[in-house]
Amino acid sequence: SVEKERLLDVKPENYDLTFMPNFENFTFFGSEEISVKIVKPTKFIEINCKEIVIHNALFHQSSDEYLANVSYDKERETATLEFENAVSSFGVLKLNFTGFLNDEFRGFSRIFFDDIQRYGAVTHFEPEWARKAFPCFDDPSLKATFQISVI
């Protein structure tokens, strides 16, 4: 399909993620750097995203950085990063975002430990729930490595 083709024009190779959960208001801040290979030059990068707000997005290539405007399609659970000029080849997508620590065990969730009266955080990314934790290329055919930090 055209939708799947748009997602597959950019291939993630590595995600470097940092999460900062806030258990007082059940939110989290996240930052990520996604090393990507762009199959063909494009002004638009579509990424999966559900119940996540992207606060800034840029594409870093060599010594250049290109800021993106972000728009959302809630029905398709995507965010589109629009650049002034086409980006291509290899580079790094840098994103800062916030989300909600839900209690449904989908994406990035909270859990309460009764015995010690404290909250903790857990993840569940399958089948398509990674997009509730961080903006990503949430397609099983796209394999990438990950480094994840929780602060």
Backbone bond lengths (Angstrom), bond angles and torsions (degrees), N, CA, C in turn:
res aa  C-N    CA-C-N  psi(-1)  N-CA   C-N-CA  omega(-1)  CA-C   N-CA-C  phi
1 S - - - 1.450 - - 1.526 110.36 -
2 V 1.311 115.46 160.25 1.464 120.76 179.43 1.522 110.14 -62.54
3 E 1.362 117.16 -40.50 1.464 120.67 -179.68 1.521 110.92 -60.42
4 K 1.325 116.47 -46.67 1.463 120.26 -179.67 1.528 109.91 -64.86
5 E 1.337 116.75 -39.22 1.468 120.78 179.03 1.528 110.62 -60.89
6 R 1.334 117.36 -41.57 1.466 120.22 179.62 1.519 111.01 -61.22
7 L 1.332 116.39 -40.05 1.456 119.69 179.17 1.526 111.40 -69.34
8 L 1.326 117.58 -33.43 1.459 121.02 -174.26 1.524 113.42 -85.21
9 D 1.327 118.23 -4.59 1.470 120.98 176.04 1.523 111.60 -69.58
10 V 1.310 116.73 -18.60 1.466 122.29 177.73 1.528 106.89 -121.41
11 K 1.324 115.97 125.83 1.467 120.21 -176.38 1.529 110.19 -114.11
12 P 1.332 117.16 118.81 1.467 119.81 177.50 1.527 110.37 -73.62
13 E 1.321 115.53 142.80 1.462 120.01 176.29 1.522 111.35 -114.45
14 N 1.348 116.47 -33.67 1.464 120.53 -179.86 1.525 109.55 -153.54
15 Y 1.335 115.40 140.64 1.464 122.48 173.33 1.521 107.59 -113.70
16 D 1.329 116.45 130.77 1.465 122.16 172.04 1.526 105.77 -117.51
17 L 1.324 116.81 105.31 1.465 123.07 -171.14 1.517 112.03 -114.30
18 T 1.341 115.25 142.40 1.464 121.58 171.45 1.523 107.86 -130.21
19 F 1.322 116.31 128.61 1.461 122.67 177.29 1.521 109.55 -115.95
20 M 1.339 115.82 139.63 1.463 122.48 174.39 1.529 107.61 -126.40
21 P 1.339 118.44 92.39 1.464 120.13 179.96 1.527 111.65 -74.40
22 N 1.326 115.57 146.14 1.457 122.52 175.22 1.531 106.49 -120.79
23 F 1.327 116.23 105.26 1.459 120.50 -175.67 1.527 112.77 -81.16
24 E 1.335 117.87 -5.66 1.466 120.13 176.81 1.521 110.74 -76.64
25 N 1.342 117.20 -38.06 1.463 119.28 -179.95 1.530 112.71 -120.83
26 F 1.331 117.09 10.22 1.467 123.99 176.79 1.530 112.97 55.77
27 T 1.322 114.65 45.18 1.457 120.86 174.64 1.521 108.05 -123.38
28 F 1.310 116.06 172.26 1.457 119.88 172.38 1.518 110.11 -146.92
29 F 1.319 114.76 150.51 1.458 123.16 171.88 1.519 106.33 -105.47
30 G 1.300 115.95 141.65 1.456 119.35 177.17 1.509 111.18 -138.20
31 S 1.310 114.78 151.58 1.465 120.41 171.00 1.519 106.77 -134.22
32 E 1.310 115.11 147.44 1.454 118.77 179.54 1.514 111.07 -148.55
33 E 1.307 113.46 151.46 1.455 122.14 171.17 1.521 105.79 -125.35
34 I 1.330 115.57 118.76 1.462 120.87 -179.60 1.524 108.12 -109.62
35 S 1.316 116.91 114.14 1.466 120.87 173.94 1.522 107.04 -76.00
36 V 1.342 115.93 124.39 1.460 120.30 -174.44 1.523 111.94 -130.08
37 K 1.317 113.71 155.52 1.462 122.39 170.09 1.518 105.97 -114.39
38 I 1.329 116.56 124.12 1.458 121.16 179.99 1.527 107.91 -97.75
39 V 1.336 116.12 117.80 1.459 122.33 -173.94 1.526 111.61 -66.97
40 K 1.338 116.54 -43.56 1.466 120.14 175.90 1.521 108.65 -140.38
41 P 1.355 117.18 144.92 1.465 120.44 -176.81 1.533 111.36 -51.97
42 T 1.331 114.97 139.59 1.461 119.82 -177.94 1.524 110.76 -152.01
43 K 1.332 115.62 150.68 1.468 121.31 172.57 1.528 110.63 -94.02
44 F 1.335 116.22 -7.90 1.460 121.40 -175.14 1.523 110.46 -126.42
45 I 1.325 116.27 130.64 1.461 121.15 171.61 1.521 106.58 -121.29
46 E 1.319 114.99 122.16 1.460 120.65 179.73 1.522 108.47 -101.26
47 I 1.323 114.49 133.40 1.459 120.76 -175.09 1.529 107.77 -136.04
48 N 1.327 117.18 146.53 1.460 119.71 178.54 1.521 110.68 -75.46
49 C 1.335 114.81 141.19 1.456 120.10 -173.86 1.530 107.44 -164.86
50 K 1.333 117.41 123.02 1.465 120.78 178.41 1.523 108.99 -135.64
51 E 1.338 115.83 123.14 1.466 122.44 179.56 1.525 111.65 59.59
52 I 1.320 116.04 31.67 1.465 123.95 177.38 1.523 107.24 -122.51
53 V 1.318 117.47 139.25 1.464 121.91 174.54 1.521 107.83 -110.31
54 I 1.325 115.87 121.99 1.464 121.56 177.28 1.526 107.51 -89.69
55 H 1.324 117.01 121.63 1.464 120.80 -176.59 1.516 112.88 -90.55
56 N 1.307 117.55 -33.17 1.461 119.43 169.85 1.510 108.92 -153.85
57 A 1.317 114.10 149.22 1.462 120.70 -177.57 1.514 108.38 -142.49
58 L 1.323 115.39 131.59 1.458 118.76 174.72 1.513 110.34 -145.37
59 F 1.320 114.30 158.71 1.462 121.85 178.16 1.515 106.88 -112.24
60 H 1.333 116.33 123.69 1.467 122.54 -178.46 1.525 107.91 -106.96
61 Q 1.342 114.87 126.17 1.459 120.48 179.83 1.518 108.21 -141.66
62 S 1.329 116.02 120.54 1.474 121.69 -174.80 1.516 108.13 55.10
63 S 1.329 117.60 -118.51 1.467 119.94 179.73 1.525 111.50 -104.24
64 D 1.325 117.56 8.18 1.465 121.52 -177.63 1.526 111.17 -103.77
65 E 1.341 115.43 147.54 1.457 121.47 174.12 1.522 108.70 -130.08
66 Y 1.324 115.57 135.67 1.456 122.21 -178.05 1.523 108.58 -120.52
67 L 1.335 116.32 117.96 1.459 122.33 -179.83 1.527 109.71 -77.55
68 A 1.314 116.69 143.11 1.466 121.48 -179.46 1.519 110.90 -115.14
69 N 1.329 115.85 145.53 1.454 122.17 165.73 1.521 106.45 -87.07
70 V 1.329 116.47 143.42 1.465 120.89 -175.80 1.525 109.64 -115.60
71 S 1.334 116.10 131.44 1.464 121.42 172.45 1.529 107.73 -130.13
72 Y 1.324 115.94 155.87 1.467 121.00 -173.33 1.526 111.18 -120.71
73 D 1.313 115.73 147.10 1.458 123.12 170.39 1.531 105.71 -124.18
74 K 1.335 115.85 95.56 1.472 120.25 -174.80 1.523 112.07 -63.50
75 E 1.322 117.49 -35.47 1.464 120.43 -179.14 1.530 111.33 -64.30
76 R 1.323 116.98 -41.72 1.469 121.18 -179.69 1.526 112.27 -89.34
77 E 1.347 116.61 -4.37 1.471 122.39 179.85 1.529 111.40 57.70
78 T 1.338 114.79 48.70 1.463 120.33 179.30 1.522 110.61 -133.00
79 A 1.319 113.87 159.08 1.463 122.59 168.56 1.523 105.47 -122.90
80 T 1.321 115.88 139.90 1.460 120.58 176.89 1.513 108.39 -109.84
81 L 1.327 115.24 125.72 1.458 122.15 175.64 1.519 106.49 -96.33
82 E 1.335 116.19 119.03 1.463 120.63 -177.98 1.522 109.54 -110.41
83 F 1.326 115.49 124.59 1.459 122.54 -179.52 1.526 109.74 -104.58
84 E 1.340 116.33 151.54 1.460 120.79 179.23 1.530 110.90 -63.85
85 N 1.330 116.11 -39.60 1.463 121.60 178.49 1.524 109.08 -122.56
86 A 1.317 116.16 159.37 1.462 120.74 179.63 1.526 110.67 -65.23
87 V 1.322 115.55 140.92 1.464 122.11 174.21 1.524 106.84 -108.89
88 S 1.327 115.65 153.98 1.462 118.56 -176.48 1.521 110.83 -154.99
89 S 1.327 114.82 173.80 1.457 123.31 172.56 1.529 111.34 68.52
90 F 1.335 116.41 -133.45 1.461 122.07 -179.29 1.526 109.51 -107.25
91 G 1.329 116.29 149.18 1.449 120.53 176.85 1.515 110.43 -175.78
92 V 1.325 115.32 -171.72 1.462 121.23 -178.43 1.523 109.05 -128.62
93 L 1.325 116.04 123.51 1.461 121.44 171.14 1.517 107.47 -83.83
94 K 1.336 116.75 126.52 1.463 121.68 178.39 1.525 107.88 -114.83
95 L 1.337 115.76 122.53 1.459 121.09 -176.04 1.519 110.70 -132.12
96 N 1.339 115.87 140.41 1.464 122.78 168.64 1.521 106.54 -115.78
97 F 1.324 117.02 138.34 1.455 119.44 -172.94 1.527 110.52 -153.31
98 T 1.327 115.39 163.78 1.462 121.68 174.23 1.524 108.60 -130.99
99 G 1.329 114.34 156.84 1.451 120.06 178.76 1.512 110.22 -154.53
100 F 1.317 115.58 -176.47 1.455 123.62 -176.10 1.523 109.11 -111.44
101 L 1.326 116.81 128.65 1.473 121.77 174.72 1.526 107.59 -76.84
102 N 1.317 116.10 92.46 1.464 120.42 -175.12 1.532 111.32 -76.24
103 D 1.317 115.47 173.08 1.466 120.05 177.95 1.528 110.84 -116.03
104 E 1.341 116.79 23.37 1.472 121.02 -177.93 1.523 112.93 -102.97
105 F 1.318 118.20 3.65 1.468 123.35 -179.86 1.521 112.12 57.36
106 R 1.328 114.46 43.26 1.461 122.15 174.41 1.516 107.26 -132.57
107 G 1.311 117.15 124.74 1.459 120.41 -177.38 1.517 110.24 81.62
108 F 1.336 116.28 -125.85 1.466 122.96 179.17 1.521 106.09 -108.60
109 S 1.318 117.90 113.16 1.464 122.51 -169.85 1.517 111.95 -124.19
110 R 1.335 113.78 163.78 1.463 119.68 175.04 1.517 109.00 -103.10
111 I 1.302 114.86 153.79 1.461 121.89 175.98 1.523 106.68 -139.85
112 F 1.332 116.59 141.22 1.457 120.75 -179.81 1.521 108.99 -107.39
113 F 1.321 115.28 129.72 1.459 121.45 177.86 1.526 108.30 -98.48
114 D 1.319 116.62 105.19 1.469 121.73 -177.48 1.519 112.79 -59.20
115 D 1.318 117.01 -40.95 1.465 119.68 -173.85 1.528 112.96 -65.60
116 I 1.331 117.58 -28.85 1.474 119.29 179.24 1.530 112.47 -115.75
117 Q 1.349 116.45 1.57 1.468 121.99 177.12 1.533 112.28 54.93
118 R 1.324 115.83 48.49 1.474 120.85 178.97 1.519 109.98 -139.57
119 Y 1.343 113.52 155.35 1.457 120.23 174.85 1.520 109.92 -93.79
120 G 1.300 114.80 153.13 1.457 122.59 172.50 1.519 108.07 -136.56
121 A 1.310 116.32 174.11 1.462 121.29 179.76 1.523 109.27 -120.39
122 V 1.332 115.47 141.31 1.459 122.13 178.00 1.526 108.58 -134.31
123 T 1.327 115.93 160.19 1.464 120.24 176.75 1.519 109.98 -124.19
124 H 1.318 114.44 150.69 1.466 122.48 171.64 1.525 105.90 -149.49
125 F 1.332 116.52 109.63 1.459 121.11 -170.64 1.527 114.43 -103.54
126 E 1.332 118.39 -14.75 1.464 119.12 -177.74 1.517 110.08 -98.10
127 P 1.333 121.60 149.65 1.447 124.76 -0.98 1.523 113.93 -80.37
128 E 1.344 118.36 -37.69 1.472 121.06 -179.46 1.520 110.37 -137.75
129 W 1.334 116.30 45.29 1.460 119.27 -174.88 1.516 113.57 -106.83
130 A 1.321 118.39 -2.96 1.466 119.18 175.09 1.521 109.76 -59.78
131 R 1.322 117.12 -34.67 1.474 121.86 -179.36 1.527 112.71 -61.79
132 K 1.347 118.67 -16.78 1.465 121.78 175.75 1.524 111.81 -86.32
133 A 1.338 116.39 -9.09 1.467 120.93 -179.76 1.524 112.00 -105.18
134 F 1.333 116.72 -35.00 1.465 120.80 -178.74 1.522 109.34 -162.22
135 P 1.340 117.38 150.83 1.465 119.85 175.14 1.530 108.73 -62.23
136 C 1.332 116.45 130.89 1.464 118.94 -173.86 1.523 110.76 -158.65
137 F 1.305 114.41 170.30 1.454 122.13 172.18 1.529 105.08 -94.33
138 D 1.325 115.56 87.91 1.463 122.98 -168.35 1.526 110.06 -88.99
139 D 1.326 115.21 68.90 1.459 122.06 -179.53 1.522 107.75 -134.68
140 P 1.330 118.00 127.48 1.466 119.39 -175.88 1.526 114.35 -61.75
141 S 1.328 117.98 -19.05 1.467 119.43 179.63 1.527 112.22 -79.84
142 L 1.326 117.39 -11.23 1.467 121.50 -179.03 1.521 109.18 -100.41
143 K 1.296 116.79 104.77 1.468 122.34 -178.71 1.523 109.86 -96.16
144 A 1.328 116.22 140.16 1.465 121.62 179.80 1.523 108.74 -151.46
145 T 1.321 115.56 161.89 1.457 120.77 173.90 1.524 108.75 -93.24
146 F 1.346 115.96 161.19 1.460 121.36 -176.49 1.516 111.22 -135.77
147 Q 1.337 115.41 142.54 1.457 123.48 162.40 1.526 104.67 -123.48
148 I 1.329 116.76 126.50 1.461 120.83 -176.87 1.520 109.50 -129.26
149 S 1.343 115.44 130.55 1.464 122.10 175.50 1.518 108.56 -122.20
150 V 1.321 116.45 139.92 1.459 122.14 173.39 1.514 106.18 -121.46
151 I 1.329 115.63 123.23 1.467 121.25 -175.67 1.520 109.21 -108.56
